[in-house]
Amino acid sequence: MKSAIYPGSFDPVTLGHLDIIRRSAQLADHLIVGVLNNSTKKPLFSVEERVNMLKEVTKDLENVEIMSFQGLLVDFAREQNVQVIIRGLRAVTDFEYELAMSQTNRVANSDIDTIFLNTSLKYAYLSSSIVKEMAMYGGDIRKFVPAQIIDRVYEKYNIIR
Ligand code: ADP
């Protein structure tokens, strides 16, 4: 595979995301992690913060590039000249939505294919929302997010640990 895009909100990046990034970076020569800058969702971290955190935690991966995008993923893929989208699948509950999205994207641009990577079992339960919920109440998030960003998540909730 030449190039691929792994899109998401990454609010914040979790160890589950990082696992998909590492595995995708072995499958593709060049991997773009696309950070969605969607004005209708109110994220905890600004798009710049999310991009910077991803840059930090992927700095050892030479073929990984972090970019933000607005609007439709298919348009971003076309601009970047990329035909492959990567998504992670955790459970059957992800499947229905992801299937509909990938079919919609193919209708919008028939050159684009979506590849699904299953989650590593140890991260199957993990989501950015769970991280936020745990952090908000001062729970331990060390097993959920890369070490470099733990304090930044607590800071958002004014929690000192
Ligand atoms: P979105 O808002 O697009 O769902 P997310 O940042 O929540 O963005 O997720 C980005 C992608 O990573 C999605 O394909 C999602 O299914 C996948 N993903 C999220 N958490 C995990 C995990 N723990 N293991 C594997 N894939 C995951």
Backbone and ligand atoms as CSV (ligand in chain L), in Angstrom:
chain,resi,resn,atom,element,x,y,z
A,1,MET,N,N,0.838,-1.186,0.000
A,1,MET,CA,C,0.000,0.000,0.000
A,1,MET,C,C,0.876,1.240,0.000
A,2,LYS,N,N,0.591,2.160,-0.908
A,2,LYS,CA,C,1.430,3.358,-0.954
A,2,LYS,C,C,1.093,4.316,0.187
A,3,SER,N,N,-0.123,4.920,0.085
A,3,SER,CA,C,-0.509,5.872,1.135
A,3,SER,C,C,-1.872,5.514,1.696
A,4,ALA,N,N,-2.078,5.875,2.945
A,4,ALA,CA,C,-3.380,5.648,3.569
A,4,ALA,C,C,-3.660,6.784,4.534
A,5,ILE,N,N,-4.952,6.988,4.801
A,5,ILE,CA,C,-5.348,7.993,5.796
A,5,ILE,C,C,-6.068,7.282,6.931
A,6,TYR,N,N,-5.669,7.576,8.154
A,6,TYR,CA,C,-6.384,7.090,9.332
A,6,TYR,C,C,-7.046,8.318,9.968
A,7,PRO,N,N,-8.352,8.475,9.762
A,7,PRO,CA,C,-9.031,9.669,10.258
A,7,PRO,C,C,-9.696,9.452,11.617
A,8,GLY,N,N,-9.903,10.532,12.344
A,8,GLY,CA,C,-10.626,10.421,13.607
A,8,GLY,C,C,-10.639,11.750,14.335
A,9,SER,N,N,-11.271,11.732,15.511
A,9,SER,CA,C,-11.305,12.955,16.319
A,9,SER,C,C,-10.084,13.010,17.245
A,10,PHE,N,N,-9.676,11.859,17.752
A,10,PHE,CA,C,-8.495,11.759,18.625
A,10,PHE,C,C,-8.559,12.779,19.767
A,11,ASP,N,N,-9.679,12.756,20.480
A,11,ASP,CA,C,-9.931,13.763,21.527
A,11,ASP,C,C,-10.037,13.111,22.898
A,12,PRO,N,N,-8.939,12.670,23.512
A,12,PRO,CA,C,-7.554,12.676,23.045
A,12,PRO,C,C,-7.169,11.314,22.445
A,13,VAL,N,N,-5.943,11.275,21.890
A,13,VAL,CA,C,-5.402,10.013,21.363
A,13,VAL,C,C,-5.279,9.007,22.520
A,14,THR,N,N,-5.676,7.752,22.242
A,14,THR,CA,C,-5.578,6.693,23.264
A,14,THR,C,C,-4.552,5.647,22.818
A,15,LEU,N,N,-4.278,4.715,23.708
A,15,LEU,CA,C,-3.362,3.624,23.344
A,15,LEU,C,C,-3.984,2.746,22.246
A,16,GLY,N,N,-5.313,2.712,22.182
A,16,GLY,CA,C,-6.006,1.968,21.115
A,16,GLY,C,C,-5.732,2.599,19.757
A,17,HIS,N,N,-5.829,3.940,19.689
A,17,HIS,CA,C,-5.500,4.646,18.443
A,17,HIS,C,C,-4.035,4.393,18.057
A,18,LEU,N,N,-3.161,4.530,19.053
A,18,LEU,CA,C,-1.728,4.407,18.776
A,18,LEU,C,C,-1.391,3.013,18.239
A,19,ASP,N,N,-2.084,2.018,18.741
A,19,ASP,CA,C,-1.897,0.653,18.262
A,19,ASP,C,C,-2.286,0.550,16.777
A,20,ILE,N,N,-3.419,1.163,16.414
A,20,ILE,CA,C,-3.855,1.134,15.002
A,20,ILE,C,C,-2.844,1.918,14.141
A,21,ILE,N,N,-2.353,3.039,14.657
A,21,ILE,CA,C,-1.377,3.846,13.897
A,21,ILE,C,C,-0.106,3.035,13.641
A,22,ARG,N,N,0.403,2.386,14.678
A,22,ARG,CA,C,1.640,1.605,14.518
A,22,ARG,C,C,1.460,0.477,13.518
A,23,ARG,N,N,0.330,-0.220,13.617
A,23,ARG,CA,C,0.109,-1.346,12.695
A,23,ARG,C,C,-0.114,-0.847,11.265
A,24,SER,N,N,-0.825,0.265,11.110
A,24,SER,CA,C,-1.066,0.799,9.759
A,24,SER,C,C,0.234,1.290,9.134
A,25,ALA,N,N,1.110,1.849,9.969
A,25,ALA,CA,C,2.374,2.383,9.458
A,25,ALA,C,C,3.266,1.269,8.923
A,26,GLN,N,N,2.968,0.031,9.321
A,26,GLN,CA,C,3.726,-1.097,8.764
A,26,GLN,C,C,3.117,-1.577,7.453
A,27,LEU,N,N,1.833,-1.277,7.264
A,27,LEU,CA,C,1.143,-1.732,6.051
A,27,LEU,C,C,1.285,-0.736,4.906
A,28,ALA,N,N,1.418,0.547,5.258
A,28,ALA,CA,C,1.481,1.584,4.224
A,28,ALA,C,C,2.867,2.220,4.210
A,29,ASP,N,N,3.283,2.672,3.013
A,29,ASP,CA,C,4.568,3.377,2.936
A,29,ASP,C,C,4.462,4.729,3.632
A,30,HIS,N,N,3.281,5.340,3.492
A,30,HIS,CA,C,3.076,6.672,4.058
A,30,HIS,C,C,1.696,6.704,4.699
A,31,LEU,N,N,1.640,7.051,5.971
A,31,LEU,CA,C,0.354,7.100,6.671
A,31,LEU,C,C,0.068,8.526,7.125
A,32,ILE,N,N,-1.101,9.018,6.707
A,32,ILE,CA,C,-1.538,10.329,7.186
A,32,ILE,C,C,-2.576,10.096,8.275
A,33,VAL,N,N,-2.324,10.628,9.459
A,33,VAL,CA,C,-3.346,10.592,10.501
A,33,VAL,C,C,-4.121,11.898,10.354
A,34,GLY,N,N,-5.393,11.798,9.998
A,34,GLY,CA,C,-6.215,12.984,9.728
A,34,GLY,C,C,-7.051,13.339,10.945
A,35,VAL,N,N,-6.786,14.512,11.500
A,35,VAL,CA,C,-7.499,14.931,12.706
A,35,VAL,C,C,-8.673,15.817,12.303
A,36,LEU,N,N,-9.852,15.355,12.623
A,36,LEU,CA,C,-11.058,16.045,12.174
A,36,LEU,C,C,-11.291,17.325,12.959
A,37,ASN,N,N,-11.375,18.421,12.214
A,37,ASN,CA,C,-11.634,19.722,12.814
A,37,ASN,C,C,-13.084,20.068,12.512
A,38,ASN,N,N,-13.967,19.519,13.343
A,38,ASN,CA,C,-15.389,19.616,13.052
A,38,ASN,C,C,-16.038,20.612,14.000
A,39,SER,N,N,-16.527,21.714,13.441
A,39,SER,CA,C,-17.012,22.802,14.302
A,39,SER,C,C,-18.316,22.459,15.026
A,40,THR,N,N,-19.035,21.430,14.598
A,40,THR,CA,C,-20.301,21.122,15.278
A,40,THR,C,C,-20.073,20.327,16.565
A,41,LYS,N,N,-18.977,19.566,16.632
A,41,LYS,CA,C,-18.672,18.841,17.876
A,41,LYS,C,C,-17.843,19.753,18.770
A,42,LYS,N,N,-18.116,19.722,20.070
A,42,LYS,CA,C,-17.305,20.555,20.966
A,42,LYS,C,C,-16.257,19.648,21.608
A,43,PRO,N,N,-15.034,19.682,21.082
A,43,PRO,CA,C,-14.015,18.777,21.629
A,43,PRO,C,C,-13.408,19.316,22.928
A,44,LEU,N,N,-12.812,18.411,23.700
A,44,LEU,CA,C,-12.106,18.824,24.917
A,44,LEU,C,C,-10.810,19.539,24.535
A,45,PHE,N,N,-10.114,18.991,23.543
A,45,PHE,CA,C,-8.843,19.569,23.086
A,45,PHE,C,C,-9.051,20.261,21.741
A,46,SER,N,N,-8.398,21.400,21.559
A,46,SER,CA,C,-8.478,22.088,20.269
A,46,SER,C,C,-7.796,21.225,19.218
A,47,VAL,N,N,-8.065,21.527,17.961
A,47,VAL,CA,C,-7.460,20.719,16.909
A,47,VAL,C,C,-5.929,20.827,16.957
A,48,GLU,N,N,-5.424,22.017,17.292
A,48,GLU,CA,C,-3.956,22.179,17.374
A,48,GLU,C,C,-3.396,21.282,18.489
A,49,GLU,N,N,-4.094,21.256,19.620
A,49,GLU,CA,C,-3.621,20.418,20.728
A,49,GLU,C,C,-3.637,18.940,20.333
A,50,ARG,N,N,-4.701,18.530,19.639
A,50,ARG,CA,C,-4.799,17.120,19.240
A,50,ARG,C,C,-3.705,16.754,18.231
A,51,VAL,N,N,-3.451,17.679,17.287
A,51,VAL,CA,C,-2.384,17.444,16.307
A,51,VAL,C,C,-1.032,17.345,17.022
A,52,ASN,N,N,-0.773,18.274,17.946
A,52,ASN,CA,C,0.521,18.275,18.633
A,52,ASN,C,C,0.726,17.024,19.478
A,53,MET,N,N,-0.332,16.577,20.151
A,53,MET,CA,C,-0.201,15.364,20.964
A,53,MET,C,C,0.107,14.163,20.068
A,54,LEU,N,N,-0.580,14.097,18.934
A,54,LEU,CA,C,-0.329,12.975,18.011
A,54,LEU,C,C,1.098,13.027,17.464
A,55,LYS,N,N,1.566,14.260,17.160
A,55,LYS,CA,C,2.943,14.391,16.652
A,55,LYS,C,C,3.931,13.861,17.682
A,56,GLU,N,N,3.679,14.231,18.936
A,56,GLU,CA,C,4.593,13.811,20.005
A,56,GLU,C,C,4.636,12.290,20.152
A,57,VAL,N,N,3.463,11.666,20.151
A,57,VAL,CA,C,3.442,10.224,20.438
A,57,VAL,C,C,3.796,9.368,19.222
A,58,THR,N,N,3.944,10.000,18.042
A,58,THR,CA,C,4.320,9.216,16.852
A,58,THR,C,C,5.682,9.641,16.314
A,59,LYS,N,N,6.440,10.406,17.132
A,59,LYS,CA,C,7.674,10.974,16.562
A,59,LYS,C,C,8.711,9.916,16.170
A,60,ASP,N,N,8.581,8.701,16.712
A,60,ASP,CA,C,9.511,7.637,16.313
A,60,ASP,C,C,9.086,6.942,15.007
A,61,LEU,N,N,7.928,7.294,14.480
A,61,LEU,CA,C,7.446,6.623,13.266
A,61,LEU,C,C,7.684,7.536,12.064
A,62,GLU,N,N,8.697,7.193,11.268
A,62,GLU,CA,C,9.136,8.133,10.236
A,62,GLU,C,C,8.158,8.324,9.084
A,63,ASN,N,N,7.329,7.320,8.828
A,63,ASN,CA,C,6.412,7.435,7.676
A,63,ASN,C,C,5.014,7.916,8.081
A,64,VAL,N,N,4.906,8.458,9.294
A,64,VAL,CA,C,3.596,8.930,9.752
A,64,VAL,C,C,3.569,10.459,9.770
A,65,GLU,N,N,2.513,11.003,9.160
A,65,GLU,CA,C,2.358,12.454,9.112
A,65,GLU,C,C,1.020,12.813,9.749
A,66,ILE,N,N,1.012,13.862,10.566
A,66,ILE,CA,C,-0.236,14.258,11.231
A,66,ILE,C,C,-0.763,15.530,10.565
A,67,MET,N,N,-2.022,15.496,10.158
A,67,MET,CA,C,-2.619,16.673,9.511
A,67,MET,C,C,-4.027,16.858,10.036
A,68,SER,N,N,-4.518,18.085,10.022
A,68,SER,CA,C,-5.932,18.263,10.376
A,68,SER,C,C,-6.707,18.485,9.088
A,69,PHE,N,N,-7.991,18.196,9.137
A,69,PHE,CA,C,-8.835,18.476,7.973
A,69,PHE,C,C,-10.224,18.869,8.422
A,70,GLN,N,N,-10.897,19.594,7.516
A,70,GLN,CA,C,-12.267,20.027,7.768
A,70,GLN,C,C,-13.127,19.489,6.657
A,71,GLY,N,N,-14.385,19.291,6.934
A,71,GLY,CA,C,-15.286,18.890,5.853
A,71,GLY,C,C,-15.264,17.400,5.617
A,72,LEU,N,N,-15.465,17.018,4.363
A,72,LEU,CA,C,-15.630,15.594,4.057
A,72,LEU,C,C,-14.294,14.876,3.928
A,73,LEU,N,N,-14.276,13.685,4.512
A,73,LEU,CA,C,-13.074,12.858,4.430
A,73,LEU,C,C,-12.721,12.522,2.973
A,74,VAL,N,N,-13.726,12.242,2.152
A,74,VAL,CA,C,-13.427,11.899,0.750
A,74,VAL,C,C,-12.744,13.056,0.023
A,75,ASP,N,N,-13.132,14.282,0.365
A,75,ASP,CA,C,-12.487,15.438,-0.274
A,75,ASP,C,C,-11.034,15.563,0.177
A,76,PHE,N,N,-10.834,15.341,1.477
A,76,PHE,CA,C,-9.467,15.394,2.021
A,76,PHE,C,C,-8.612,14.313,1.354
A,77,ALA,N,N,-9.182,13.116,1.212
A,77,ALA,CA,C,-8.436,12.012,0.591
A,77,ALA,C,C,-8.076,12.358,-0.856
A,78,ARG,N,N,-9.022,12.949,-1.555
A,78,ARG,CA,C,-8.766,13.322,-2.946
A,78,ARG,C,C,-7.643,14.358,-3.018
A,79,GLU,N,N,-7.732,15.373,-2.154
A,79,GLU,CA,C,-6.688,16.422,-2.123
A,79,GLU,C,C,-5.307,15.828,-1.887
A,80,GLN,N,N,-5.270,14.823,-1.012
A,80,GLN,CA,C,-3.977,14.227,-0.643
A,80,GLN,C,C,-3.564,13.119,-1.610
A,81,ASN,N,N,-4.461,12.837,-2.585
A,81,ASN,CA,C,-4.160,11.784,-3.552
A,81,ASN,C,C,-4.055,10.395,-2.904
A,82,VAL,N,N,-4.932,10.154,-1.959
A,82,VAL,CA,C,-4.914,8.885,-1.218
A,82,VAL,C,C,-6.202,8.114,-1.504
A,83,GLN,N,N,-6.063,6.802,-1.729
A,83,GLN,CA,C,-7.239,5.984,-2.051
A,83,GLN,C,C,-7.667,5.042,-0.917
A,84,VAL,N,N,-6.858,4.974,0.122
A,84,VAL,CA,C,-7.168,4.001,1.170
A,84,VAL,C,C,-7.417,4.710,2.511
A,85,ILE,N,N,-8.562,4.348,3.114
A,85,ILE,CA,C,-8.896,4.879,4.434
A,85,ILE,C,C,-8.798,3.726,5.426
A,86,ILE,N,N,-8.221,4.001,6.565
A,86,ILE,CA,C,-8.124,2.961,7.596
A,86,ILE,C,C,-9.009,3.341,8.771
A,87,ARG,N,N,-9.779,2.383,9.259
A,87,ARG,CA,C,-10.583,2.596,10.461
A,87,ARG,C,C,-10.364,1.426,11.402
A,88,GLY,N,N,-10.495,1.690,12.678
A,88,GLY,CA,C,-10.363,0.621,13.673
A,88,GLY,C,C,-11.735,0.092,14.032
A,89,LEU,N,N,-11.833,-1.188,14.262
A,89,LEU,CA,C,-13.103,-1.776,14.712
A,89,LEU,C,C,-12.899,-2.398,16.076
A,90,ARG,N,N,-13.709,-1.960,17.033
A,90,ARG,CA,C,-13.588,-2.520,18.374
A,90,ARG,C,C,-14.569,-3.645,18.618
A,91,ALA,N,N,-15.822,-3.394,18.270
A,91,ALA,CA,C,-16.858,-4.383,18.582
A,91,ALA,C,C,-17.929,-4.316,17.513
A,92,VAL,N,N,-18.861,-5.242,17.587
A,92,VAL,CA,C,-19.947,-5.255,16.591
A,92,VAL,C,C,-20.684,-3.919,16.574
A,93,THR,N,N,-20.726,-3.272,17.732
A,93,THR,CA,C,-21.434,-1.995,17.798
A,93,THR,C,C,-20.809,-0.941,16.877
A,94,ASP,N,N,-19.515,-1.013,16.645
A,94,ASP,CA,C,-18.859,-0.075,15.706
A,94,ASP,C,C,-19.246,-0.411,14.267
A,95,PHE,N,N,-19.575,-1.689,14.038
A,95,PHE,CA,C,-19.614,-2.194,12.669
A,95,PHE,C,C,-20.663,-1.529,11.792
A,96,GLU,N,N,-21.883,-1.399,12.327
A,96,GLU,CA,C,-22.989,-0.905,11.504
A,96,GLU,C,C,-22.687,0.508,10.985
A,97,TYR,N,N,-22.258,1.359,11.889
A,97,TYR,CA,C,-21.948,2.739,11.529
A,97,TYR,C,C,-20.780,2.792,10.543
A,98,GLU,N,N,-19.743,2.028,10.847
A,98,GLU,CA,C,-18.539,2.055,10.002
A,98,GLU,C,C,-18.832,1.538,8.593
A,99,LEU,N,N,-19.692,0.519,8.519
A,99,LEU,CA,C,-20.046,-0.031,7.211
A,99,LEU,C,C,-20.799,1.020,6.393
A,100,ALA,N,N,-21.758,1.676,7.020
A,100,ALA,CA,C,-22.532,2.710,6.319
A,100,ALA,C,C,-21.610,3.844,5.865
A,101,MET,N,N,-20.680,4.259,6.738
A,101,MET,CA,C,-19.746,5.334,6.383
A,101,MET,C,C,-18.889,4.946,5.191
A,102,SER,N,N,-18.379,3.713,5.233
A,102,SER,CA,C,-17.468,3.308,4.156
A,102,SER,C,C,-18.230,3.183,2.843
A,103,GLN,N,N,-19.493,2.738,2.926
A,103,GLN,CA,C,-20.283,2.645,1.697
A,103,GLN,C,C,-20.605,4.037,1.165
A,104,THR,N,N,-20.931,4.954,2.060
A,104,THR,CA,C,-21.202,6.337,1.639
A,104,THR,C,C,-19.967,6.927,0.956
A,105,ASN,N,N,-18.806,6.700,1.553
A,105,ASN,CA,C,-17.581,7.249,0.975
A,105,ASN,C,C,-17.299,6.663,-0.410
A,106,ARG,N,N,-17.672,5.418,-0.595
A,106,ARG,CA,C,-17.453,4.806,-1.916
A,106,ARG,C,C,-18.416,5.340,-2.955
A,107,VAL,N,N,-19.640,5.675,-2.497
A,107,VAL,CA,C,-20.598,6.280,-3.422
A,107,VAL,C,C,-20.069,7.668,-3.815
A,108,ALA,N,N,-19.552,8.397,-2.822
A,108,ALA,CA,C,-19.050,9.750,-3.080
A,108,ALA,C,C,-17.786,9.733,-3.940
A,109,ASN,N,N,-16.964,8.736,-3.758
A,109,ASN,CA,C,-15.729,8.634,-4.545
A,109,ASN,C,C,-15.376,7.160,-4.717
A,110,SER,N,N,-15.645,6.639,-5.908
A,110,SER,CA,C,-15.535,5.187,-6.111
A,110,SER,C,C,-14.084,4.696,-6.149
A,111,ASP,N,N,-13.134,5.645,-6.109
A,111,ASP,CA,C,-11.718,5.237,-6.078
A,111,ASP,C,C,-11.283,4.848,-4.668
A,112,ILE,N,N,-12.129,5.189,-3.688
A,112,ILE,CA,C,-11.688,5.035,-2.297
A,112,ILE,C,C,-12.155,3.727,-1.676
A,113,ASP,N,N,-11.243,3.044,-1.021
A,113,ASP,CA,C,-11.578,1.839,-0.275
A,113,ASP,C,C,-11.261,2.044,1.194
A,114,THR,N,N,-12.066,1.393,2.050
A,114,THR,CA,C,-11.808,1.473,3.489
A,114,THR,C,C,-11.312,0.119,3.970
A,115,ILE,N,N,-10.255,0.155,4.738
A,115,ILE,CA,C,-9.724,-1.072,5.326
A,115,ILE,C,C,-9.938,-1.001,6.833
A,116,PHE,N,N,-10.459,-2.094,7.401
A,116,PHE,CA,C,-10.707,-2.117,8.845
A,116,PHE,C,C,-9.658,-2.961,9.543
A,117,LEU,N,N,-9.085,-2.390,10.578
A,117,LEU,CA,C,-8.170,-3.177,11.411
A,117,LEU,C,C,-8.895,-3.470,12.713
A,118,ASN,N,N,-8.873,-4.731,13.123
A,118,ASN,CA,C,-9.521,-5.020,14.398
A,118,ASN,C,C,-8.624,-4.546,15.533
A,119,THR,N,N,-9.264,-4.188,16.627
A,119,THR,CA,C,-8.498,-3.678,17.752
A,119,THR,C,C,-7.711,-4.815,18.403
A,120,SER,N,N,-6.584,-4.470,18.990
A,120,SER,CA,C,-5.897,-5.456,19.814
A,120,SER,C,C,-6.801,-5.688,21.026
A,121,LEU,N,N,-6.928,-6.955,21.421
A,121,LEU,CA,C,-7.886,-7.307,22.474
A,121,LEU,C,C,-7.755,-6.448,23.719
A,122,LYS,N,N,-6.513,-6.113,24.071
A,122,LYS,CA,C,-6.336,-5.381,25.333
A,122,LYS,C,C,-6.888,-3.957,25.277
A,123,TYR,N,N,-7.187,-3.464,24.060
A,123,TYR,CA,C,-7.742,-2.112,23.960
A,123,TYR,C,C,-9.187,-2.103,23.477
A,124,ALA,N,N,-9.810,-3.267,23.449
A,124,ALA,CA,C,-11.138,-3.386,22.833
A,124,ALA,C,C,-12.189,-2.503,23.501
A,125,TYR,N,N,-12.023,-2.234,24.779
A,125,TYR,CA,C,-13.028,-1.464,25.531
A,125,TYR,C,C,-12.744,0.036,25.472
A,126,LEU,N,N,-11.602,0.406,24.931
A,126,LEU,CA,C,-11.083,1.761,25.134
A,126,LEU,C,C,-11.610,2.780,24.125
A,127,SER,N,N,-12.020,3.935,24.610
A,127,SER,CA,C,-12.433,5.018,23.715
A,127,SER,C,C,-12.023,6.347,24.345
A,128,SER,N,N,-11.977,7.394,23.525
A,128,SER,CA,C,-11.648,8.720,24.059
A,128,SER,C,C,-12.687,9.142,25.096
A,129,SER,N,N,-13.941,8.772,24.891
A,129,SER,CA,C,-14.987,9.170,25.860
A,129,SER,C,C,-14.747,8.531,27.218
A,130,ILE,N,N,-14.318,7.267,27.222
A,130,ILE,CA,C,-14.045,6.597,28.497
A,130,ILE,C,C,-12.884,7.287,29.217
A,131,VAL,N,N,-11.869,7.669,28.453
A,131,VAL,CA,C,-10.719,8.366,29.052
A,131,VAL,C,C,-11.190,9.659,29.724
A,132,LYS,N,N,-12.053,10.402,29.009
A,132,LYS,CA,C,-12.517,11.687,29.548
A,132,LYS,C,C,-13.362,11.479,30.799
A,133,GLU,N,N,-14.211,10.490,30.756
A,133,GLU,CA,C,-15.066,10.215,31.907
A,133,GLU,C,C,-14.237,9.845,33.137
A,134,MET,N,N,-13.238,8.986,32.923
A,134,MET,CA,C,-12.377,8.575,34.040
A,134,MET,C,C,-11.606,9.774,34.583
A,135,ALA,N,N,-11.026,10.571,33.680
A,135,ALA,CA,C,-10.176,11.689,34.101
A,135,ALA,C,C,-10.978,12.739,34.860
A,136,MET,N,N,-12.181,12.981,34.394
A,136,MET,CA,C,-13.040,14.002,34.986
A,136,MET,C,C,-13.230,13.769,36.489
A,137,TYR,N,N,-13.310,12.487,36.874
A,137,TYR,CA,C,-13.524,12.154,38.280
A,137,TYR,C,C,-12.229,11.721,38.981
A,138,GLY,N,N,-11.111,12.042,38.347
A,138,GLY,CA,C,-9.825,11.764,38.980
A,138,GLY,C,C,-9.409,10.304,38.922
A,139,GLY,N,N,-10.031,9.514,38.047
A,139,GLY,CA,C,-9.658,8.101,37.912
A,139,GLY,C,C,-8.285,7.946,37.260
A,140,ASP,N,N,-7.733,6.754,37.365
A,140,ASP,CA,C,-6.398,6.486,36.828
A,140,ASP,C,C,-6.469,6.204,35.323
A,141,ILE,N,N,-5.838,7.054,34.509
A,141,ILE,CA,C,-5.908,6.862,33.051
A,141,ILE,C,C,-4.574,6.374,32.474
A,142,ARG,N,N,-3.657,5.955,33.366
A,142,ARG,CA,C,-2.326,5.561,32.878
A,142,ARG,C,C,-2.361,4.383,31.910
A,143,LYS,N,N,-3.354,3.519,32.053
A,143,LYS,CA,C,-3.423,2.356,31.163
A,143,LYS,C,C,-4.151,2.673,29.856
A,144,PHE,N,N,-4.616,3.907,29.723
A,144,PHE,CA,C,-5.472,4.245,28.578
A,144,PHE,C,C,-4.814,5.144,27.536
A,145,VAL,N,N,-3.929,6.045,27.988
A,145,VAL,CA,C,-3.357,7.021,27.049
A,145,VAL,C,C,-1.828,6.996,27.125
A,146,PRO,N,N,-1.149,7.432,26.058
A,146,PRO,CA,C,0.311,7.462,26.098
A,146,PRO,C,C,0.798,8.340,27.251
A,147,ALA,N,N,1.931,7.944,27.843
A,147,ALA,CA,C,2.449,8.606,29.043
A,147,ALA,C,C,2.573,10.126,28.877
A,148,GLN,N,N,2.989,10.565,27.679
A,148,GLN,CA,C,3.252,12.001,27.475
A,148,GLN,C,C,2.009,12.867,27.643
A,149,ILE,N,N,0.838,12.284,27.526
A,149,ILE,CA,C,-0.340,13.167,27.521
A,149,ILE,C,C,-1.223,13.037,28.775
A,150,ILE,N,N,-0.834,12.145,29.689
A,150,ILE,CA,C,-1.650,11.914,30.892
A,150,ILE,C,C,-1.955,13.229,31.617
A,151,ASP,N,N,-0.892,14.005,31.909
A,151,ASP,CA,C,-1.095,15.227,32.691
A,151,ASP,C,C,-1.939,16.249,31.951
A,152,ARG,N,N,-1.812,16.263,30.622
A,152,ARG,CA,C,-2.593,17.234,29.847
A,152,ARG,C,C,-4.088,16.960,29.939
A,153,VAL,N,N,-4.435,15.682,30.044
A,153,VAL,CA,C,-5.860,15.349,30.167
A,153,VAL,C,C,-6.364,15.800,31.543
A,154,TYR,N,N,-5.601,15.498,32.599
A,154,TYR,CA,C,-6.029,15.922,33.948
A,154,TYR,C,C,-6.130,17.447,34.036
A,155,GLU,N,N,-5.167,18.137,33.404
A,155,GLU,CA,C,-5.168,19.604,33.450
A,155,GLU,C,C,-6.482,20.193,32.947
A,156,LYS,N,N,-7.049,19.561,31.921
A,156,LYS,CA,C,-8.310,20.064,31.350
A,156,LYS,C,C,-9.421,20.059,32.386
A,157,TYR,N,N,-9.306,19.174,33.359
A,157,TYR,CA,C,-10.343,19.092,34.391
A,157,TYR,C,C,-9.864,19.672,35.724
A,158,ASN,N,N,-8.731,20.404,35.657
A,158,ASN,CA,C,-8.129,20.997,36.861
A,158,ASN,C,C,-7.891,19.972,37.959
A,159,ILE,N,N,-7.452,18.799,37.549
A,159,ILE,CA,C,-7.194,17.752,38.545
A,159,ILE,C,C,-5.695,17.603,38.716
A,160,ILE,N,N,-5.264,17.636,39.975
A,160,ILE,CA,C,-3.840,17.451,40.258
A,160,ILE,C,C,-3.685,16.093,40.899
A,161,ARG,N,N,-2.829,15.255,40.305
A,161,ARG,CA,C,-2.645,13.912,40.878
A,161,ARG,C,C,-1.204,13.702,41.267
L,1,ADP,P1,P,-14.338,9.178,15.394
L,1,ADP,O1,O,-14.888,10.396,16.061
L,1,ADP,O2,O,-14.116,9.313,13.926
L,1,ADP,O3,O,-14.973,7.851,15.769
L,1,ADP,P2,P,-12.179,8.441,17.130
L,1,ADP,O4,O,-11.038,9.312,17.458
L,1,ADP,O5,O,-13.104,8.093,18.242
L,1,ADP,O6,O,-12.864,9.149,15.941
L,1,ADP,O7,O,-11.667,7.091,16.470
L,1,ADP,C1,C,-10.905,7.070,15.295
L,1,ADP,C2,C,-10.824,5.661,14.771
L,1,ADP,O8,O,-10.130,4.837,15.698
L,1,ADP,C3,C,-12.153,4.959,14.534
L,1,ADP,O9,O,-12.024,4.130,13.412
L,1,ADP,C4,C,-12.344,4.130,15.766
L,1,ADP,O10,O,-13.165,2.987,15.521
L,1,ADP,C5,C,-10.919,3.720,16.041
L,1,ADP,N1,N,-10.677,3.395,17.445
L,1,ADP,C6,C,-11.005,4.134,18.531
L,1,ADP,N2,N,-10.626,3.521,19.676
L,1,ADP,C7,C,-10.050,2.346,19.306
L,1,ADP,C8,C,-9.483,1.245,20.013
L,1,ADP,N3,N,-9.465,1.210,21.347
L,1,ADP,N4,N,-8.980,0.214,19.284
L,1,ADP,C9,C,-9.048,0.252,17.933
L,1,ADP,N5,N,-9.585,1.245,17.214
L,1,ADP,C10,C,-10.074,2.280,17.879
